[in-house]
Amino acid sequence: MKTKVILLAATLFVALGGKSFAQDECTTLGSLFTAPAKAKNYQGALQHYGPLVEKCPTWSVAVYQYGSKMFEDLIEKGDKSKIADLEKNLRLRMQHFPSKTKEGREMANIAQIKYEAGIGTKMDQFQEFDAAFKKDEETFTSPKSLYTYFSLAVDLQEEGKMDIQEVFNLYDTIIDKLEKEEIELSGKLTKLIEKEDSGTALTSKEKKYLSAYETNLGAYGKVKGSVNGKLGILADCPNLIPLYERLYEEKKNDVNWLKSAAGKLNSKDCETPMFFKMVQQLHTLEPSAKSAFYLGKLAERDGNGSKAMEYYNQAAELETTPKDKARVYYTIAENMRKKGSLSSARSYYNKALEQNPSLGRAYLRIANMYASSANNCGSTAFEKRAIYWKAAEMADRAARVDGSIASNARQTAASYRGRAPQKSDIFSSGMAGKTITFNCWVGGSVRVPNL
C-alpha cells in the first residue's frame, strides 16, 4: 500500500511538473516571437512563429494578430508565398479564438491582398470577396474591399461572365451596406459635434473618435461615389428601360424585383411608361411605403402637389428603415422648399437627418435656404450679412458627415464666409464678440468672431 502511494505521488509530481514546464516553454516561445514582432522585426519573428503555433496554439490571440501583420508585411515586400501562411494563420485563429476573430474582415483582407497580388482569375477573386461578405457581412466593413468586390462584378459582366441583373442586385447590396455604415458612424459623430458646439470640451479620447469618424465617413462617401461611377452607363436610362421592358412579364409578380427596378428608374429620373406600370403593379401586389412613395413621385410629375403630399405622408408613416424614412422626409422637404415654405422645409430636412445623420445634402439645403434669406433677416446690413455665418455652419456640418459631398460643401461654406462681414466690417461696427439673434423664420443666433 505504501509503495502504491509513493508511486501515485511520483506520478502526480511528474505530471504537474510537466505541465509547469510546458507553460514556461510557451511563455518563452511566445516572448521570442512577440518581442521582435512588436518591434516590426518580422524576419526575426518569423523563425519563432512555427514552433509557437505548433506547440502552443492557444497561448494568446496576440500570436495570430501579430502573425497576420507579419505575413502581410512580407507579402507587401514581394513574398507571395506567404499568402498561404496568412490564410493558415486565419484558420488557426478561427479554430482557437473564434469569439475574438472578425471573420468577414479577415477574409476580406486576404481577398484584397490576393487581388492586389494578381492571384487567380477575376472570377476567383470575386468569389473570395463574395464568400467573405456572405460569411460575415457585419464585419466586412473595409471601404476599399467593398469597392473591389463590386468592381470585379462589373468587370465580369462586361466580359459576359455575369448577368447584368446580378450586378444590379449586388449594387443594391453594396450601397445598402455603405449607407448602413455611414448612418452608424454619422450618428456617433453628430453627438460629438453637438457636444462640441454646445461649448463642452471634448476629452482627448472623444477627439480621437471624432477624427476617426470623419475620416471613415469620408472614405465611405468616396467609395459610394466610386461604386456609382463604376456602375456607369450600365444603369443609365437607355440601358435600364429596354432591360426592364424585356424582363417585366417574367418578373411582374416578383415584389423584390419591382422594388429594385422601380427604385433605379426613379433614381435616374427615367421618363418611361414602364415606371408607372411597375409602380401600379407593386401597389397592387403589396401596398407599401415604397409604392406610396413612387405614386407620390408620379403625382408630383403630373402637377398634382396635394395628392403627392398625401402619398408621401403615407410613405413616411409606413417606412420602417431609417434610410428609407429619411429619403421620404427629404422628398417632402424638397416639395416644401420649392413652394417657398422654408420653415416647413427645414423641419422635414431635420426629420430626415434624425433618421439618417449622414445625409449631408439636407444640411446643404438648409444652408442654401439660410443664405437666400439674408435680405429678410436683420434690420441692418451687418445683421443681414451675418446670416451667412449661420449658413456656413450648416455647410460645414454637411462636409463633416458626408464624404461624398465634402469638397463641394467646404467650398460652399467658404463662399458663405466670404459674403459674411469681414474683419474691417466687424471692427468698424464694434460688434466683435457680440451675439446676433435672428427674428425671421431662421431663428437662433450667431456669435460675431472676435478680432
C-alpha positions as CSV (number, residue, x, y, z in Angstrom):
1,M,0.0,0.0,0.0
2,K,2.8,2.3,0.9
3,T,4.5,1.6,-2.4
4,K,1.3,2.5,-4.3
5,V,1.1,5.8,-2.5
6,I,4.7,6.7,-3.3
7,L,4.1,5.7,-7.0
8,L,1.0,7.9,-7.2
9,A,2.7,10.8,-5.6
10,A,5.6,10.5,-8.0
11,T,3.2,10.3,-11.0
12,L,1.4,13.4,-9.9
13,F,4.7,15.2,-9.3
14,V,5.9,14.4,-12.8
15,A,2.5,15.3,-14.3
16,L,2.3,18.6,-12.5
17,G,6.0,19.3,-13.2
18,G,5.5,18.6,-16.8
19,K,2.5,20.9,-17.0
20,S,4.5,23.7,-15.3
21,F,7.4,23.2,-17.7
22,A,5.0,23.3,-20.7
23,Q,3.5,26.6,-19.6
24,D,7.0,28.0,-19.1
25,E,8.0,26.8,-22.5
26,C,5.0,28.5,-24.1
27,T,5.8,31.8,-22.3
28,T,9.4,31.6,-23.6
29,L,8.3,30.8,-27.1
30,G,5.7,33.5,-27.0
31,S,8.2,36.1,-25.9
32,L,10.7,35.0,-28.6
33,F,8.0,35.7,-31.2
34,T,6.1,38.7,-29.9
35,A,9.2,40.8,-28.8
36,P,10.6,41.2,-32.4
37,A,7.0,41.3,-33.9
38,K,6.1,44.3,-31.7
39,A,9.2,46.0,-33.0
40,K,8.2,45.1,-36.5
41,N,11.3,42.9,-36.9
42,Y,9.3,40.4,-38.8
43,Q,12.3,38.5,-40.2
44,G,13.4,38.0,-36.6
45,A,9.9,36.9,-35.5
46,L,9.3,34.5,-38.4
47,Q,11.6,31.8,-37.2
48,H,9.8,31.6,-33.8
49,Y,6.2,31.6,-35.3
50,G,6.1,28.0,-36.5
51,P,7.3,26.4,-33.2
52,L,4.9,28.6,-31.2
53,V,1.7,27.8,-33.1
54,E,2.7,24.1,-33.3
55,K,3.4,23.6,-29.6
56,C,1.2,26.4,-28.0
57,P,-1.6,27.2,-30.4
58,T,-3.9,28.6,-27.6
59,W,-1.2,30.6,-25.8
60,S,-2.7,34.0,-26.9
61,V,-4.8,35.6,-29.7
62,A,-1.9,38.1,-30.0
63,V,0.1,35.3,-31.7
64,Y,-2.3,35.4,-34.7
65,Q,-2.8,39.2,-34.6
66,Y,1.0,39.7,-34.9
67,G,1.2,36.8,-37.3
68,S,-1.3,38.5,-39.6
69,K,0.7,41.7,-39.6
70,M,4.0,39.8,-40.1
71,F,2.8,37.9,-43.2
72,E,1.1,41.0,-44.7
73,D,4.4,42.8,-44.4
74,L,6.3,40.0,-46.0
75,I,3.8,39.8,-48.8
76,E,3.9,43.5,-49.4
77,K,7.7,43.2,-49.7
78,G,7.2,40.7,-52.5
79,D,7.0,37.2,-51.0
80,K,3.7,36.0,-52.4
81,S,4.3,32.5,-50.9
82,K,3.3,33.9,-47.5
83,I,-0.3,34.3,-48.7
84,A,-0.8,30.7,-47.9
85,D,0.7,31.2,-44.5
86,L,-1.6,34.2,-43.9
87,E,-4.7,32.0,-44.8
88,K,-3.4,29.3,-42.4
89,N,-2.9,31.9,-39.7
90,L,-6.6,32.9,-40.0
91,R,-7.7,29.2,-39.9
92,L,-5.8,28.7,-36.7
93,R,-7.1,31.8,-35.2
94,M,-10.7,30.8,-36.0
95,Q,-10.1,27.4,-34.6
96,H,-8.7,28.5,-31.3
97,F,-10.1,32.1,-30.8
98,P,-13.4,32.3,-32.8
99,S,-15.0,34.7,-30.4
100,K,-12.1,37.1,-30.8
101,T,-12.0,37.0,-34.6
102,K,-13.9,39.2,-37.0
103,E,-14.0,36.6,-39.8
104,G,-15.6,38.8,-42.5
105,R,-13.0,41.5,-42.0
106,E,-10.1,39.0,-42.0
107,M,-11.4,37.1,-45.1
108,A,-11.9,40.3,-47.0
109,N,-8.4,41.4,-46.1
110,I,-7.0,38.2,-47.5
111,A,-9.1,38.6,-50.6
112,Q,-7.9,42.1,-51.1
113,I,-4.3,41.0,-50.8
114,K,-4.8,38.2,-53.3
115,Y,-6.4,40.7,-55.7
116,E,-3.6,43.2,-55.4
117,A,-1.1,40.4,-55.8
118,G,-2.8,39.2,-59.0
119,I,-3.6,35.8,-57.6
120,G,-6.3,33.8,-59.5
121,T,-8.7,34.9,-62.2
122,K,-11.2,37.7,-61.8
123,M,-13.9,35.1,-61.0
124,D,-11.7,33.5,-58.4
125,Q,-11.1,36.9,-56.8
126,F,-14.8,37.8,-56.9
127,Q,-15.7,34.5,-55.3
128,E,-13.2,35.2,-52.4
129,F,-14.9,38.6,-51.7
130,D,-18.3,37.0,-52.1
131,A,-17.5,34.3,-49.6
132,A,-16.2,36.8,-47.1
133,F,-19.3,39.0,-47.4
134,K,-21.8,36.1,-47.2
135,K,-19.9,34.5,-44.3
136,D,-19.8,37.7,-42.1
137,E,-21.3,40.8,-43.6
138,E,-21.3,42.7,-40.3
139,T,-17.5,42.8,-40.0
140,F,-16.9,43.2,-43.8
141,T,-16.5,47.0,-43.5
142,S,-13.4,47.9,-45.5
143,P,-14.4,50.6,-48.0
144,K,-11.6,49.5,-50.3
145,S,-12.7,45.9,-50.3
146,L,-16.4,46.7,-50.8
147,Y,-15.4,48.7,-53.9
148,T,-13.2,45.9,-55.2
149,Y,-15.9,43.4,-54.6
150,F,-18.4,45.4,-56.7
151,S,-15.8,46.4,-59.3
152,L,-15.0,42.8,-60.1
153,A,-18.6,42.1,-60.6
154,V,-18.9,44.9,-63.2
155,D,-15.7,43.6,-65.0
156,L,-17.1,40.1,-65.1
157,Q,-20.4,41.4,-66.5
158,E,-18.5,43.3,-69.2
159,E,-16.7,40.0,-70.1
160,G,-20.0,38.2,-70.4
161,K,-19.4,36.1,-67.2
162,M,-22.1,37.6,-65.0
163,D,-25.7,38.6,-65.7
164,I,-26.5,42.3,-65.5
165,Q,-29.3,41.7,-63.0
166,E,-26.7,40.1,-60.7
167,V,-24.7,43.2,-60.9
168,F,-27.7,45.4,-60.1
169,N,-28.6,43.1,-57.1
170,L,-25.0,43.4,-55.8
171,Y,-25.1,47.2,-56.3
172,D,-28.2,47.4,-54.1
173,T,-26.5,45.2,-51.5
174,I,-23.3,47.3,-51.5
175,I,-25.0,50.6,-51.4
176,D,-27.2,49.4,-48.5
177,K,-24.1,48.3,-46.7
178,L,-22.2,51.6,-47.3
179,E,-25.2,53.6,-46.2
180,K,-25.7,51.5,-43.1
181,E,-22.1,52.1,-42.0
182,E,-22.5,55.8,-42.8
183,I,-25.6,56.1,-40.7
184,E,-24.0,54.4,-37.7
185,L,-20.8,56.5,-37.9
186,S,-22.6,59.8,-38.5
187,G,-24.9,59.2,-35.6
188,K,-21.9,58.9,-33.3
189,L,-20.2,61.9,-35.0
190,T,-23.3,64.1,-34.7
191,K,-23.4,63.5,-30.9
192,L,-19.8,64.7,-30.6
193,I,-20.3,67.7,-32.9
194,E,-23.3,68.8,-30.9
195,K,-21.4,68.4,-27.6
196,E,-18.5,70.5,-29.1
197,D,-21.0,73.1,-30.5
198,S,-22.6,73.4,-27.1
199,G,-19.3,74.7,-25.7
200,T,-18.5,71.5,-23.8
201,A,-14.9,70.5,-24.3
202,L,-14.3,67.0,-25.7
203,T,-12.0,64.6,-23.9
204,S,-8.8,63.5,-25.7
205,K,-10.4,60.2,-26.4
206,E,-13.5,61.8,-27.8
207,K,-11.3,64.0,-30.1
208,K,-9.7,60.8,-31.5
209,Y,-13.1,59.3,-32.1
210,L,-14.3,62.4,-33.8
211,S,-11.3,62.5,-36.1
212,A,-11.7,58.7,-36.9
213,Y,-15.4,59.1,-37.6
214,E,-14.8,62.0,-40.0
215,T,-12.0,60.1,-41.8
216,N,-14.1,56.9,-42.1
217,L,-17.2,58.8,-43.3
218,G,-15.0,60.5,-45.9
219,A,-13.8,57.1,-47.1
220,Y,-17.3,55.6,-47.3
221,G,-18.6,58.7,-49.2
222,K,-15.8,58.4,-51.7
223,V,-16.3,54.7,-52.2
224,K,-20.1,55.2,-52.7
225,G,-19.2,57.7,-55.5
226,S,-16.8,55.3,-57.0
227,V,-19.3,52.4,-56.9
228,N,-21.8,54.7,-58.7
229,G,-19.1,55.7,-61.2
230,K,-18.2,52.0,-61.8
231,L,-21.8,51.1,-62.5
232,G,-21.7,53.9,-65.1
233,I,-23.7,53.6,-68.2
234,L,-24.9,50.1,-67.2
235,A,-27.5,51.9,-65.1
236,D,-28.4,54.8,-67.4
237,C,-31.9,55.1,-68.7
238,P,-31.1,53.9,-72.3
239,N,-29.9,50.6,-70.8
240,L,-32.4,50.3,-67.9
241,I,-35.6,50.9,-69.8
242,P,-35.2,48.1,-72.5
243,L,-33.8,45.7,-69.9
244,Y,-36.9,46.2,-67.7
245,E,-39.3,46.1,-70.6
246,R,-37.8,42.8,-71.6
247,L,-38.0,41.3,-68.1
248,Y,-41.3,42.8,-67.0
249,E,-43.6,40.0,-68.0
250,E,-41.4,37.4,-66.4
251,K,-40.8,39.4,-63.2
252,K,-44.0,41.3,-62.7
253,N,-45.1,39.2,-59.8
254,D,-41.7,39.4,-58.0
255,V,-42.2,42.2,-55.4
256,N,-38.5,42.5,-54.7
257,W,-37.6,42.8,-58.4
258,L,-40.3,45.5,-58.8
259,K,-39.0,47.5,-55.8
260,S,-35.4,47.3,-57.1
261,A,-36.3,48.1,-60.7
262,A,-38.7,51.0,-59.9
263,G,-36.0,52.3,-57.5
264,K,-33.4,52.5,-60.2
265,L,-35.8,54.1,-62.7
266,N,-36.8,56.6,-60.1
267,S,-33.2,57.4,-59.0
268,K,-32.2,58.1,-62.7
269,D,-35.4,60.0,-63.4
270,C,-36.1,57.8,-66.4
271,E,-39.1,59.1,-68.3
272,T,-41.0,55.9,-69.3
273,P,-44.5,54.4,-69.0
274,M,-42.8,51.3,-67.7
275,F,-42.2,53.2,-64.4
276,F,-45.9,53.9,-64.0
277,K,-46.7,50.3,-64.8
278,M,-44.2,48.9,-62.3
279,V,-45.5,51.2,-59.5
280,Q,-49.1,50.4,-60.1
281,Q,-48.3,46.7,-60.1
282,L,-46.2,47.0,-57.0
283,H,-49.1,48.8,-55.2
284,T,-51.5,46.1,-56.3
285,L,-49.3,43.2,-55.1
286,E,-48.1,44.8,-51.9
287,P,-49.2,48.3,-50.9
288,S,-46.3,49.7,-49.0
289,A,-44.2,52.7,-48.2
290,K,-42.2,52.3,-51.4
291,S,-45.2,52.0,-53.7
292,A,-46.8,55.0,-51.9
293,F,-43.6,57.0,-52.4
294,Y,-43.4,56.2,-56.1
295,L,-47.1,57.1,-56.6
296,G,-46.3,60.4,-54.9
297,K,-43.4,61.0,-57.4
298,L,-45.8,60.3,-60.2
299,A,-48.5,62.6,-58.8
300,E,-45.8,65.3,-58.4
301,R,-44.7,64.9,-62.1
302,D,-48.3,65.2,-63.1
303,G,-48.6,68.5,-61.2
304,N,-50.9,67.2,-58.5
305,G,-49.0,68.5,-55.5
306,S,-51.7,67.8,-52.9
307,K,-52.0,64.2,-54.0
308,A,-48.2,63.8,-54.0
309,M,-48.0,65.1,-50.4
310,E,-50.8,62.6,-49.4
311,Y,-48.8,59.7,-50.8
312,Y,-45.5,61.0,-49.3
313,N,-47.0,61.2,-45.8
314,Q,-48.4,57.7,-46.2
315,A,-44.9,56.5,-47.2
316,A,-43.3,58.3,-44.2
317,E,-45.7,56.6,-41.8
318,L,-45.2,53.2,-43.4
319,E,-41.4,53.1,-43.8
320,T,-39.5,51.2,-41.1
321,T,-35.9,51.6,-42.0
322,P,-34.1,54.9,-41.1
323,K,-32.5,55.3,-44.5
324,D,-35.8,55.0,-46.4
325,K,-37.7,57.1,-44.0
326,A,-35.1,59.8,-44.4
327,R,-35.5,59.7,-48.1
328,V,-39.2,60.3,-47.9
329,Y,-38.8,63.2,-45.4
330,Y,-36.1,64.7,-47.7
331,T,-38.6,64.5,-50.7
332,I,-41.3,66.2,-48.6
333,A,-38.8,68.9,-47.6
334,E,-37.9,69.4,-51.3
335,N,-41.5,69.8,-52.1
336,M,-42.0,72.4,-49.3
337,R,-38.8,74.3,-50.3
338,K,-39.9,74.6,-54.0
339,K,-43.2,76.1,-52.7
340,G,-41.3,78.6,-50.6
341,S,-42.4,77.1,-47.3
342,L,-38.9,77.4,-45.9
343,S,-39.6,76.8,-42.2
344,S,-41.6,73.6,-43.0
345,A,-38.9,72.5,-45.4
346,R,-36.3,72.8,-42.7
347,S,-38.5,70.9,-40.3
348,Y,-38.6,68.0,-42.8
349,Y,-34.9,68.2,-43.6
350,N,-34.3,67.9,-39.9
351,K,-36.6,64.9,-39.7
352,A,-34.6,63.3,-42.5
353,L,-31.4,64.0,-40.6
354,E,-32.8,62.4,-37.4
355,Q,-33.2,59.2,-39.4
356,N,-30.0,59.5,-41.4
357,P,-27.4,61.8,-39.8
358,S,-25.1,61.3,-42.8
359,L,-27.5,62.9,-45.2
360,G,-25.2,65.9,-45.9
361,R,-27.3,67.3,-48.7
362,A,-30.0,68.1,-46.2
363,Y,-27.6,70.3,-44.3
364,L,-26.6,71.9,-47.6
365,R,-30.2,72.6,-48.5
366,I,-30.7,74.3,-45.1
367,A,-27.5,76.3,-45.6
368,N,-28.8,77.4,-49.0
369,M,-32.1,78.5,-47.6
370,Y,-30.4,80.5,-44.8
371,A,-28.2,82.2,-47.4
372,S,-31.2,83.0,-49.6
373,S,-32.9,84.7,-46.7
374,A,-30.2,87.2,-46.0
375,N,-32.2,90.2,-47.1
376,N,-35.1,89.3,-44.9
377,C,-33.2,88.6,-41.6
378,G,-31.9,91.6,-39.8
379,S,-32.5,95.3,-39.6
380,T,-29.0,96.5,-40.6
381,A,-26.7,95.5,-43.4
382,F,-24.3,93.9,-40.9
383,E,-27.1,91.8,-39.4
384,K,-28.3,90.7,-42.8
385,R,-24.9,89.6,-43.9
386,A,-24.4,87.8,-40.5
387,I,-26.8,85.1,-41.7
388,Y,-24.0,83.8,-43.9
389,W,-22.1,82.7,-40.9
390,K,-25.1,80.5,-39.9
391,A,-25.3,79.2,-43.5
392,A,-21.6,78.4,-43.4
393,E,-22.1,76.4,-40.2
394,M,-24.6,74.2,-41.9
395,A,-22.4,73.7,-44.9
396,D,-19.5,72.7,-42.6
397,R,-21.8,70.2,-40.9
398,A,-22.6,68.7,-44.4
399,A,-18.9,68.3,-45.1
400,R,-18.2,66.6,-41.8
401,V,-21.0,64.0,-42.0
402,D,-21.0,63.2,-45.7
403,G,-17.7,62.4,-47.5
404,S,-19.4,62.1,-50.9
405,I,-20.2,65.9,-50.9
406,A,-17.4,67.1,-48.6
407,S,-15.5,69.0,-51.2
408,N,-18.5,70.9,-52.6
409,A,-19.8,71.6,-49.0
410,R,-16.4,73.0,-47.9
411,Q,-16.4,75.3,-51.0
412,T,-19.9,76.4,-50.2
413,A,-19.0,77.2,-46.6
414,A,-16.0,79.2,-47.8
415,S,-18.2,81.1,-50.2
416,Y,-20.7,82.0,-47.5
417,R,-18.0,83.2,-45.1
418,G,-16.7,85.4,-47.9
419,R,-20.2,87.1,-48.0
420,A,-20.3,87.5,-44.3
421,P,-18.9,90.6,-42.6
422,Q,-15.1,90.7,-42.8
423,K,-12.6,91.9,-40.2
424,S,-12.9,95.6,-41.3
425,D,-16.7,95.4,-41.1
426,I,-16.5,93.9,-37.6
427,F,-14.0,96.5,-36.5
428,S,-16.0,99.5,-37.8
429,S,-19.3,98.1,-36.4
430,G,-18.0,97.4,-32.9
431,M,-19.8,94.1,-33.0
432,A,-16.8,91.8,-32.2
433,G,-17.7,89.0,-29.8
434,K,-21.4,90.0,-29.7
435,T,-24.4,87.8,-30.4
436,I,-26.8,88.5,-33.2
437,T,-30.3,86.9,-32.9
438,F,-32.4,86.3,-36.0
439,N,-36.1,87.2,-35.7
440,C,-37.0,85.8,-39.1
441,W,-38.0,82.2,-39.9
442,V,-34.4,81.2,-39.5
443,G,-34.3,81.9,-35.7
444,G,-31.4,81.2,-33.5
445,S,-28.3,83.3,-33.3
446,V,-24.6,83.6,-34.2
447,R,-21.7,85.0,-32.3
448,V,-19.6,87.5,-34.2
449,P,-16.0,86.5,-34.4
450,N,-13.5,88.3,-32.1
451,L,-10.8,90.3,-33.9
